[in-house]
Amino acid sequence: MQLTEVLDVLKRLIEAAEHPDITEVSVFSRGPELPRNGIAVKDRWSGA
């Protein structure tokens, strides 16, 4: 993983953590179907 990719993941984590509607954030290190560059979020409405 390149440094720019790591920084992008960290930026997205911070954005998700600060969002009032996000209830859960998961980070994955590898996988072909990773959403949002390895970050999956759940919100309080959809649960996905």
N, C-alpha and C positions, 0 to 999 in steps of 0.2 A: 504494500500500500504506500502510495506516495504521500509526502508531507502535505501537499495541497488537499488530498483526499481526506486525510486525518483532520485537517483544519475545517473542512467542509462539514464533516460529521459532527465535530464539536460545536460548530456554529448552529447546526440544525438541532442539536440536543439542547443548547441554551434557548433557542427560539421556542422549542416545544415545552421546555420546563417553565418558561415565563408565560405561556399561553393559558388563560384561565379555563379553557374548555378541555384541555388535555389532561387525562387522568392517569395515563401510563405510557412510558416510553421504554422500548426495548432496543438494544443494539446488538447487531450480529456481525461477526467478523468475516464470514464467508457464506456464499450461497448464490445460485444463479437467479433467484427471483426476489432479491432483496428490494423492498420498497424504499424509496427516498434515500438511496445511497447507504443502505444498511441500517436504517432506522425505521422501526414500526411504531406507530402511535395509536392510542385509543382515545376517543373523545367520549364525552358523557352521553351523547345521543346515539351514535352508531355502535359503540362498543368494539369498533374495528378500525 
